[in-house]
Amino acid sequence: MLLLGCIKEVSDYELVISLPNGLSGFVPVTQISDAYSKMLSQQVAQGELLEDLNSLLDMYSPGTLVRCVVTSVEKSADGRRSIKLSINPKKVNKGLNASSLATGMLLSGFVSSVEDHGYLIDIGVSGTHAFLPRQKAQNYIKALKRGPDLKIGQNLNCVIVEVKNEGRVVRLSVDRSEVAASLATEQQNWALSNLLPGLVVKARVQKVAPLGIKLSFLSSFTGIVDFMHMDPEKSMNYSPDQVMKACILSIHPTSKEVRLTLRQAFLHPGGSPNQLSSDRMGAVVEESTVKAFYKQFGAVFELDDGTLAFARLKHLSKTRKSFKPGAFKTGCKHKCRIIDYSLMDEMCIVSLKYHIIEARFLQYQDIHTGDVVQGKVFALKPIGMQVKVTDGIKGLVPSMHLADVILKQPEKKYSIGDEVRCRVLECNPAGKKLILTLKKSLVQSKLPVLSNYEDAKPGLITHGFVVCAREFGCIVKFYNDVKGLVPKNELSSEPISCPDKVFHEGQVVKVMVLKCEPQQERLLLSFRLSSKPAPEDKKECTPKKKQEVKYQIGEMVDVKVLKKKDNGLEVSILEDEGNVVAAIPTAHLSDFVATCKLLWHCLQEGDVLPRLMCLSDKGERIILSRKSAVISAVQEEQVVRSFSEIQPGMLLTGYVRNVMPFGVFVEFPFGVTGLAPKVSMSDKFVTDTKDHFVVGQTVIAKVMSIDEEKQRVLLNLKVSECSSGDSAAESFALLNQYFKEIKEIRNLLRRRGEPSMAQGLCELVPGKQLQLVVQDVKEDGSALFSSSCVTGLTITATRYHLGDKNIVPGEKTKALVLHVDALISKVYVSLREELLKQ
């Protein structure tokens, strides 16, 4: 069966794929493409890493749509069905042959070879050579930000640009705009035998039913859109003969039934479905409203934020017998919990089951090192025991950790189904790896959990376990693979000649930290708990003077505000227990100029600011930045560390250092600076440079030219020149960041000043309608208002925004909030009818 899927997770050996209707499947690493499998076999045969072989993590990322074919459906040990998939073009494009290829067709292809002028692409059609010219891939490569070249095994959405020699040679394009605009047409001669998921077609509505819509497309084909794939904005407004765009989701191999989607995210190939914000996963929704109930499938709910969610029939009640259909009439309210998110349906999957709503853990991300968890024995294996914590979370208890002593026959102590109480030694959510211990001394320990080297302060006493005892001493391990050495002289107050005869592997011990070097991951320990650290060790851990502490540019820190100054904030770095003082210039509080001043105004001494980046460590003071665009650029390595790394055409994120009459000086992280001359500053004509830029403003600059002799860089700041390709996505990302920061400021205001005034500012969002009373009409035509729900704020409307209304003091009127200036506690409103109607 052919399906359109979306990558949900990527690991070293498989891709987890989200499929329509809340299903999931797996693509093993051997089912990517023939060229990639050949390289894998070569690497295994040689026994050494191949330079050209990239891991799946290097080539694939969550959110990417892929065409796949079901290779098998198996039942796992716990009764769940496992869907195995392949994205190999030979299997996906099996129905195509050389003579059926036509210009404009959209196909899946995989890079099979990198050539001088382009790439050989495997489209799975025998006897056809497909070539992608380099210039047709540049726009895609830039937007992908995964290096200067495509990689062997990389999946591509390809449009056929030219067909030669009866389909034996085809030229392709992966240009984002060409792919997004592609449409399957009758001229391309698609047949039911070769129809592909992911194709966008023009369709006509034939019949509208409660569970879906029947469509006709490509003149002779019919297909079905089920209730989960109607456009949520238009779901009640479909009518027969209506023409619309649709995307093919699946084709059944025997019945040839075609299923389609009308959701907007799928109507432009190359796009991505909407994703769920990480903080929503696992969230409990107190009141969700039933939108529709389907007796064979489940129910659709509207959550508290207005988004739709689906609950399968088995998740609507504890058991089938306790299920009451009457409780799921439209408008009924229920408490539920978000347990998953279906990318292909752009819907949360929820459960109404009480034990799931109340569950402490729902996903690996909910579990933290040192947590004590309850589980059931799932399987006994030579390496240890598998424990099931919840339906979706399994952990391993290594053989060494089955008890305080090493068990030779664990099957005598444990049986499958036994309830056990464990402690988490290590949790890696990305790799779904959970390591547990059943050692009572560790599970019941009340001492601090040591899970990173930074927490290992001299004098700390905690529990660990011996992993090695030799003539030099003992190596003791803690949580998260933190380990340290107990030298021979610190094993006991009495001399021990043979440590391996006194201590054994797996033994739980109480130790004291003598000394720790976190960066080198060196930890010195002692079993002599009453001893004090040696004088030289004490010297090591005394607070360092400010100028002795060195921070790398790009290093992330949390800070506490010490003092507000005219030009910024003086802060202490929390990682150094407040011993190191740093500065945040006002302009570096945000990427947005207006937000910087507002944030400075709202912050107070004692406030904690997380995730700031070290920008400079020269002179007496460390300079920090909170500009998210600059931080992202450094973390994604989209920076230059020295003049020698700069190349013409590069797009770099920086900030305005100085505004001069002849141009703007821009500084980048790591101290490189450049000049944008007046003619290259803006797409508009520039009369006065100060009208266009201010010092500290975040900018994206394009490198125009370099003078190596004079060490000068000329830049371009024109918006038309400085987009990486997907300008709409960049704009939305910036808007999203702006609203996120405004939300943070609102939360700060809620905790500040006059409660009623702050509350008013927080609730007044642009677009909100207010009932106002006219207070005064000024000579310039503007007006002042008051409102019973807004106190301590000035509400005003300009002459233009009064529209054609003749208002008088005392009159009541409706108005729409346009802008809230929190700095001067002023609210700008409009009385214009065209805005109020919207």
N, C-alpha and C positions, 0 to 999 in steps of 0.2 A: 504494500500500500504506500502511495506517495503522499507525503505530508509537508506542510510548511511548519517549521519549528523556530524557536528562538533560544539562543544559548543562555542558559541560566547560571551554570557554574563551569569553570575550567580547572582541571587538575592535570597532573603530569601524564596520566594514562587514559583519560576519557573526557568527553564533553557531556554535561548534563543538559538535556534539551527540554524546554517547555513546549508541550504540544497542545492543540486546541482542546477545549472542554476539560481543562484542569489536569490533563494527563502529563506524565513525564517519561522521557526515554533516555537511553545512553548510547553515545557513539564511542566505541573503543578506539584506541589510538591506531589500530590496524585497519580501520574503516574510513580513513580520511581520503587518500588517493593512492594510485599505484606508485607514483614517483616517491611519495613520502614513505610508503611501506618498504619500497626497495632500499631507501636510505637507512631505515630502521634495521633491516636485515643485515645490511652492510656493516652497521655499527656493532651489532651483536656478534657478527662473524669476526670482525677485527679486534673486538674487545677494548676499543678506545673511542673517545668522543670524536665525531666528525664535525669539522668546522662549519659546514653549510647546513647541518641539521639543527633546526630550531625547535624548541619545545612548543607544545600546544599553548602554553601560557604566553609565549612570545607572539603567537599568531592570532589567537582568538580572544575575544573579550565578551563578557555578558552583555545581552541586549542586541546581539547581531542575529538577523534572520537568516536561516539556512534551509535549503530543500533537503529532505531526507526520505529514505525508504525503509520500511520495517523489514528487518531480516529475520527476527524471531520474537516470540512472546513466551517467556518461561515463568514458572511459579517458583518463588524463592522459598527458603526454609520456613519463614514466618507466614506463608500463605499469600504474600503480596505478588502481584504480577510485575514482571520485569520486562520492559519493552526495549529490545536491542535494535539499534538503527545504524544506517550507513549513510554517509554523505558523498561516497565515491561517485564521481560523475558517470562512470561506466554503468552503475546500477540506477542512478537517478535519471539519466538521459537515455536509458535503454531503448525507449520507443523511437528515438530519432535515428535517421541515417543521413548520409552525405547529401542525397538528393532532396531531402525534406528541409534542409537549412535555407533560410531566407533572410534578407536584410531587415533589420529592426527587431528580430527575435531576441528575447531576453533569456539567457541560459546561465546555469551554474558552471563555473570553470575553476580549475586549480592550477596554480603555477607549477609547471613541471621542470622548467629550466630558465635560467637567467642568461640572456644574451646581451651583446654590445648595444644593439639598437632597440631592444625590447625584451619581451618574455614569450616563451612557448607555453601555451595554455592547454591543459587536458580538459576537453569538454565531453569526453567519454564516447565520442562518435568515431567508430573505426574507419580508417581510410581518409580522415580529415585532419589537416594540419591547421591549428588555430594559432594566430600570432597577435600579440598585443603590443603595438608600438609604444615606445617610452613616453612620447609626448601625450599619448592618450591616457597615461597612468599618473602623470605628475600631480594633477589636481587632487586625485584620490590619495596618493602617497602623503602629500602635505597635510591633508585633513586628518589622516590616520595617525600621524605623529609616532610612527614605529620604525624610524630609521629611513635612510635614503633609497632603499630598494624593497621590492616585494620579495617574499620568501617562498622557497619551495614547499608546497603543501598548503599554501594560503588559499582560502576560499574567496572567490570573487563573483560578483554579479556582472555578467558581461552582456553587452549589446552587440549584435552582429552589424558591422558597418559596411562590409563588402564581402560578397561571395564570388569566388573564381573557380574555373574548371569544374563546373557541376558539383560544387560543394567540397571539392578536395582541398581547397585552400580558403580559409576565411580570415578576415581582419576584424579585430574586436576593439571595443572601447569600454573602459570602466569609469569614464568621466561622470562625476556625481550628477550633473544636470541632465546628461543624456540618459543615464539609468533611471533617474527619478521621473523623466517624462515618457519613458517607454510604455507602449500600450500594445497588447496583443490584438491583431486585426485579422479579418478574413483573408486578406492578401497574403498573409504569412502561412496559409494552408495548414492550420493546426487541425489535428484529428484526435478522436478520443483515445487512440492508442499512444499518442505522444504528448498529450496535454500535460502541462507542468504546474505544480503549486507555485504560488508567488507571482503568477502572471496577472496583470491588471487588465480588465476587460470592460467594455461598455455593455451594460446589461439592461434588460427591460423587465419590469415587474409583471408576472403572469397572474399570481394569486397571493393574497395576504391572508394568513391564518394565525391563530393565537400563538402557536409554537414556532412560527417562522414565516419565511417568504419563499415563493418559487419564482426563479428568474430564468429568462432565456438570454443567451449570449452567443457571439460569433455565429449568428443566423440560425444554426441548427442544434445547438446544445442547450440543455436545461440543467439547472442546479438549484440547491437549497441553501438558504441562509437561516441558521437556527436562532433562537431568541437571544443567545449570548453574543451573537455577532451582528446584531442590528446596531446602527449608529445610535448611542444613547440620547443624542440631541433630537433625533427625528423618529424614534421608535414608534410613535403613535401616528405618524403622518405619511405612511407609505400607501400608495394607491395603484391599482392596475394600470399598465401601460406607461408608468413613470420610468424615465431613463436615468441611469446613474452609473457611477463607476463601482466596480466590485473587484475583489482580489480572490483568486482561487486558493482555498485552504487545503483541500485533500481530494484525491481521486481514488475510488475503490477499485482494486484490480479486476474483480470479477463482475460486480454489478455495474461498474463504470459510473457509480453515483458521484456527482461532483458537489462539494460543499464550498461555499464562498463566505467572505466577510465584507461588511460595509463599514467597518471601523476605519476612521480617518488615517490612523498610523500606518495601515497596510496599503493605502492607495497610492503611495509614492515609493516604488522599489528603491531599496538602499536605505530606507528609513529605519527607525527603531520604535518598538512599542513603548508606551509610558511605563516607567518603573515605580515601584512603591518605595517611599522614603524609609530608610532603615529603622527609624524610631517607631514606625507604625506596626512593624512585624511583631506579633505577640501581644499587641494592644488589646485591652478589654473594652468593648463598646457597651456602655450601660443601656442605651436605648437605640436599637436599630429597627427600622420600619419595614414591614413586609411590602414589597412592590408587586410581586407576583409569586404564585405558588404553582408548581408543575408536579402533579401527583406521581409521575414516574421518575422524575429527576431530582427535585429539591425545590429550594425557594431562592428568589432574588431579594436582597435587602438593600435599603438605602442607609448608609452609615452616618454618624454624627457630622462628618465633614462634607456630606453630599455625594460621596462616591458610592458606586454600586458594589455589592458583594454577593457571592453565591455560596449556599450551603447545600451539600449533597444530602440526599434523603437520610442516610445513616447518621448524619451529624445534627439532625433536627431534634433527636430525643435519645434518651439513654438506651432504650431497646425498641424493637419494632412494635411490641405489645403496648408500650407506654405512649406511642405516637398518637397525637390527636390532630387530625387535619383541620378541625375548626379553629385551632389556635393560630393558623397561618393565613387568615383572610387578609386581604389588602388593607393596610393601615394598622394592623396589629403590631405591638412593640415587643421586642425580645432583647435579652442580654446575650452578647456573643463575644467570641474572641477570634482575632485574625490569626489563622494558623499557617497560611501560605499565600502566595500571590501567583496567579497564572498570567505570565507575560503575554501569551497568545490570546487570552481573552480580556486582557487589561482589567482584571477583576481580582479583588481580594477573595480568598477562600476562607470561610468562617465556620466555626463550630458552636453549637448551642449546648453541647454536652457539659454538664456541671464539672466533671473531673478534669476536663481540658481547660475550662475557664479558670479553675482554681489551681491548676498545675503550676508548680514553682519554676519548672524548666520546660521550654517548648522547643528550643533549638540550641545548638552548640554554643552560640554567642551568649546565651543566658547563664552559662556555667563558668565559674571563675576558679582559678587555682586556689586550693585550700578549702573549697566548699565541701561540706559533708552531704552525701547524697544516698538515697535509698534506691535499690535496684533488685532485679531478679536475675538469677543465674540463667544464662542463655545457652552456653556451650562450654565444654571443657576441652582444651587443646594442649598439645605439648608445650607451647610457649606461654600458656597461662589460661585464664578463665574469662570468657566474654560475659559481660553484665549488661542487661537492658535497663536503662534508666527511665526512658519513656519510649513510646512507639517509634519515634524517629531518632533517638539518641542511644547509641551503644558504646560501651567502653571496654577496655582490656585491663585485667589485673594480671601483671606479669607473675610468673611462677614464684619469684623471690618475694612478692608482696601478698601471697595468699594467707600468710599468718606471721606472727612475730618470729617464728622459727621456720626453716625451710621444710616444706611438706614433701615427703617422698611419694605418698599416694593421696593426692588431693581429692580423688573421687570418693574416698571414705569419709571425708569431712563435708563435702559439698555435693548436692544433687541438683539437677536441672529443675528450675522453678523455685528454688530456695530464695527467700528474701535476705538480702545482705545490706549492711551499712558500710559505705566506703568513703574515702576522702580523695579528692581530685589532686593528683600529683602534677598533671600536665594537661592543658586543653588547647588544641589548635583548631579553631572553628573552620578556617579555610581548608585545611586538609581533613576535616571531620575526624580528628584524632583525639581520643580521650583516654588517658592513662590513670588508673585508680590504684589505691592501696587498701588492703584489708587488715594491715598491722594495727592492732588495738592501741598500741602506744602512740601511734601517729593519729589515728581516728579520734581518740579521746584527748589528745594533747590540748592544753589551754595556752601553751606558749605561742609567741608570734609566728606566723607563717613566713618563711624566708623564700621569696619567689623571684627576686632579682638582686644583682650585686649592689645596686645603689642603696638598698635597705640594710645592707650588712654593716651596721655601725659598730665600732669597737665597744665591747661590753655587752652586746646583745646576746641573750641566752635563748636557745631554741632547740627543737628536736630535729635530728637527721638520721640517715641510715648509712652504715658502712658498705662501700662497694668494693673496697680493696684494702688489704692489710699486708704490708711488706716490711722489710727491715728498716726502711726510712720513716715509717709511720703509717697513718691511715688516711685514705681518701673518703670523705663523707659527702653524701649527696643530699640535696634538699628538694624543693619544688621547682618546676620549670627547668630542670637539668642544671641548676646552680650547684656547684661542688667546690669543696675546699680541702686543704691539707692540714692534718693534725701532725706536726713533726714529732719525732720520737721523744724529744725532751718534754712535750706537752701532753703525752698520753696518760701520765699519772704522776703523783707526787713522789712515788717510788720508781726507780729505774726499771724499764721493761726491755729485756734483751731480745725477745722474739715476739713482736706484735702479732704475727699471724697465728700464734698459739693462744693468745688472750682474746683477740677480736675475730669475729667471723662475718662473712658476707651476708648482708641483709639485717644485721643487728641494729636495733634502734638505739641511738645514743643521744645524750644531752650534751651540747657543746656551747662554748662561748667564743664569740668573734674577737680576735686579737687585732687584725689589720685587714683592710680590703682595698684593692686597686680596681675599681669598677671597669675602667677602660681596658685594662689588660686581663680582666676576669680572673684576678688572682685573689684568693681568699685564704687567710691564715687563721687556724682555729686552735682551740685548746679543750681538753677534757678536764682540766684543772679549773673548776668553776669559781673557786675562791680567789684565784690569782688575779692580779691587776695587770693591765697592759704595761709592757716594759717602757722605760722613760723615752726611748727613741720612737716607740710606736705612738706615744702620747703626742710627741712633737709633730708627728705626721698628720694627726687629726685635729690640731688646733685650727680655728678659723683662719683662712688665708687672707692676706691683705687684698684689697680690691684690685690693685694693679697686678697681683701675682696670678689671678684667675684668668685663664685664657679661654675665650669662647670662639668657636669656628663660625665663619659666616655661613648662614643657612641653618645653624643649630636652633632647635625649637625649645622655648622655655615658657614657664608660667610665672607671672609676676604679681606683686601686690603694690598698690599705689601708696607711696610715702608722702608725696607733696605735689600740689598743682602749681605750675609756674606759668608765666605769660606765654612762653614758647612751647609748652608741652607738659609732660608728666615726669616726675622723678619716681622710680620704682625700685623695689628690691626683688631679686631673682629667688623664687621659692626653692628651686633645686639646690641652692647653696645656703639653705636655711636663713635666707634674708641677709647674709653677710656681704653680698655683692650688690652694689647700687648701679642702676643703668638709667638711661633716659629714653623716652619716646617723644619725638617732636610731634606737635599737634597734627601736622600734615601727614604723619605716618600712622594715625589712628584708624584710617580707612582709605579705600580707593576713591571715595567720593568726597569732594571738597566740602560740600555743605554738611555732610555727616561728621566730618572731623571736628568741626566747631561744636556741633550738637553733643557729640560724645564727650568731648573735653568738659563741656558745661555740666553734663549729667553725672560724670564720675566723681567719686569722693575718696578721700583718704581711707585706706583699709580695704577698698574694693579689689577683688582678684580678677585679673585678666588672663585667660588661658591662651596657649598656642601663639606666642609672639616669636618672631624670627630675629636672630642676631644679624644686623646689617653691617656693623662696623665695630672693630675692637681696637681702634687706633686712639692714641692720646690717653687721657685720664678716664674717659667715660665710654662705656659700652652703649652703642646706639641700637635700639630695637625698632622693628616695624610690625604693624598689624595689617598691612595692605595685602589682601588675599590674592590679588593677581600677581604681585611680586613674589609672594611665598610659593604659589603654584608653579611659577616659572622656574624658581630655584629647585623645588622638589622634583619637577619633571625634567630637569637638566636642560631647559630651554634658555640657557644663559651662556655668557662668555666669561671666562675667568681671567683672561689677559688679552691685550691688544692683538697678539699673534693669532688668536682663535677667530677673530672677526672676519666674516666673508660678506661681500656685496650680496644683497637680496635677503639677508637674514631678517627675521622679525623678532624683535627683542622687547621685553617689558621692562620699563624703567619709570623714572619720575623726574619732573622738571626741577632742575637745580637753580636755574637763573633765567629770567626773561629780559632780553636786551632789545633795543630798537631794531637791530639787524637780524634777530632770530632768537631761538630758544636753545639753551644748553640742557641736555638730558643726561642724567646719571643712571647707570645700571648697577645691579648687585655686583660685588667684587671690585667696585671702584672705577670701571671703564666709563668714560664720558664721550659725548658726541654733540655736534651742533646741527640743528635743523634751521637752515636759512629761511628768511622771511617768505621766499617764493615757494618753499616746500612745507610750510606750516599748516596750511588749510586748503580745502577745496574752494573756499570762498576767498574773495579778494581781501588781503590784509592791509589795513591802514595803520592801525596801532597794535603791536604785538601783545600788549597787556590786555586787550579786549578778548583775546583768544585763549590765553593760558595763564595759570598762576603757579607760583613756586610750590613744589610738593605734589602737584597734580600727577596722578598715574597716567602713563601714556604707553601706547604700543608704537614702536618706531621701526621703520624699514631702513636698513643700511644701504646707502646709495653708492658711496665711494670711500676709499681709504688712502690716506697719504702716509705710507710707512715711514718715510724719511722724517716728516714733521710730527708723526704719531697723531694724526688728526682723522676723525671720522665724521663724514657728512651724512645726515639723516633726513628722512622724509616722514612727516607726521600726518599727511593727508589720509583721511579715513578711507577714501577710495583705493589707496595703495597698500593699506596696512591690514587687510583682512586675510585670514589664512584660507579662505575658500567658502566656509559656511557662515556667512555674516549673520544670518537669522539666528542660528544656534548661539553664536557669540553674544548677540544682543540680548537674547533671553537669559543667558547665563549671568550677564551683568545685571540685568533687571532683577533676577532672582536673588543675587547677592545683595543688591541694594535693599530689597524688601526684607531680607533676612536681618540686615543690620538695623533697619528701622524698627523691626519687631523687638530686637535686643534692647534698643533705646526705650521703646514703650515699656518693656518689663522693668528697666531701670527707673523710669519715671513713676511707675506704680509704687516703687519703694521709697520715693523721694518727696520732699516738700509737702505742700498743702494737699491732703488726701483728695478732696473733692475736685480741685483744679487738675491734679495729676490724672485722676480717673477720667476727667473730661477729655484731656488731651489724648489719653489712650484709646478712648472709645470713638473719637472723631476721626474716622478714616475717609479719604476722598471717595466721593460717590454716595455718602450717607445723606439721607434727607432729614431736615430739621424743621420743626415748627417754631418760628421766630416772631418777635414783636419789634416793630420799628422804633428805635430810640431817637434817631436824629438823621436829617438829610442835610448834607453839607453843601457849600456853595459850588464846589467842583462837580457836584452830581453824585458823589459817592454817599453811602449810607452806613449807619451803625445800627446794630441789632442787639437784642438780649434774648435769652432763652432760660426757661426754668430748669432745664437739664444741663445747662452749661454755666458754671459760675467762675469768676476770676479770669475770664478770657475775653479778648476784644474780638467781636464778630463784625466783619465789614464786607461790603460789596462795592466794586467800582461802578461808575456810571454805565459802562458797557454791559456789565452783568446784572443790571436792574432791568434790562430789556426795555420794553415800551411801557412798563408799569409806572404809574404815577402814585407813589406811596406817600403816606403822611405818618408822623409820629403816633404811636399807639395802635397802628394797624397790625393785624396778624397776617402772616404770610408763610408760604412754604419756600425752602431754599435747599440747595444742594452744596455739600462741602467740596471745594475745589482743592484747597491746600491748607495744611496746618503748619505754621511756623512756631515750633515749640520754644525756640530761643527767645522770641519776644511775646509768647503766649497770644498769638494772633491767628484767627481762623478766617480764611477767605471763602466767601460763598457766592453762589449765582442764583438769580431768580428767573433766568431765561427759560421759557417754556420748552424749547427744543431739548434742553439738557434735563429738565425735570421729567419729561415724557420718557426719556431713555431709562 
